[in-house]
Amino acid sequence: MPVSGVDTFLEARGPLLDVRSPAEFAQGHIPGALNLPLFSDQERAAVGTAYRQQGRRDAMALGLRWVGPRLETLADALHQAMAGREPGAVLRLHCWRGGLRSGSVAWLAGVLELPVLLLEGGYKSYRRWALELLEQPWPLRLLAGRTGTGKTDLLLALAARGEAVVDLEGLAHHRGSSFGGLGLPPQPSNEHYENRLALALWNRRQAEVIWLEAESAQVGRCRIPAGLWRQMKRAPAIEISRPLEERLKRLVAVYGHQGQRPLHQATERIARRLGPQRTALALEAIAAEDWAGACRQMIDYYDRCYDHEVEQRGPEAVPRLELAGRSDAEAALALLALVPGAASRPGTLR
């Protein structure tokens, strides 16, 4: 039965099935994987206890007792996963260590005459691969700027032009402030955030430049891995700037539809830092659905936070790009014109 290392496993075509328990999968998994658990969380715990207390034979007997009646359901799931797949596709299977669980499902797939590829060492080997990848040097370039300047929108515009972009906030499901989680899915675990970052970098491993937003080390509850964070602190940056009214308009577009209660709660979370007067004015504006007025009260606080971070980075001069009145597509062109070598790449200013 074919077994591969992580790179070959990721490059192969076909569905990626993680046969670990739901709780293991929720803690972290290979991005894009589907969970086809061989055991429930409770069953996995019971099999593990039996293995420790009674030995391998009794643990396997207990596992077979639960899995046996579900073989037909598992077979249907494997067939469905491969339905309509292109020629050359394989079932990519793994468990925690690449042992009995994935081996058992691979045996069933073989009986069904479905092509299979197993991940050597299982998810544990992917985690080791991901953490090593995050320590490797990468050609990073940072996009800095105050709140509301449209850094994320500009990154998306760069990606639309074929530039290599890693969206730190998008992968974390958080925009990085007290308001950052509003309207977004729940954040991944820190382990899964690392998994997503590693795969995003690996997918851009041929790029001459990889664009990132200049972030704090913490993106909501997710923490940027130490190896990547050290590189970000040394990476060259370009600061973008827009007039205050444009920034307010962009902030209203992002947060104005979130509703009074979520905005009220997020404002109260930073009340001590805003100060009583600004907090009261912001809450009054939210109650009146004056979204621009609310943003105006808070933007000064976030500007001061940004200025403090700039001071912490040191005295090195950062090129600034004024984007007043420019669309995101126009801003992407102007930004690429500042990057050495960009003029020779297809799709950029000449």
Secondary structure, 3 states (H helix, E strand, C coil): CCEECHHHHHHCCCCEEECCCHHHHHHCCCCCCEECCCCCHHHHHHHHHHHHHHCHHHHHHHHHHHHHHHHHHHHHHHHHHHCCCCCCCCEEEECCCCCHHHHHHHHHHHHCCCCEEEECCHHHHHHHHHHHHHHCCCCEEEEEECCCCCHHHHHHHHHHCCCEECCHHHHHCCCCCCCCCCCCCCCCCHHHHHHHHHHHHHHCCCCCCEEEECCCCEECCEECCHHHHHHHHHCCEEEEECCHHHHHHHHHHHHCCCCHHHHHHHHHHCHHHHCHHHHHHHHHHHHCCCHHHHHHHHHHHHHHHHHHHHHHHCCCCCCEEECCCCCHHHHHHHHHHHCCCHHHCCCCCC
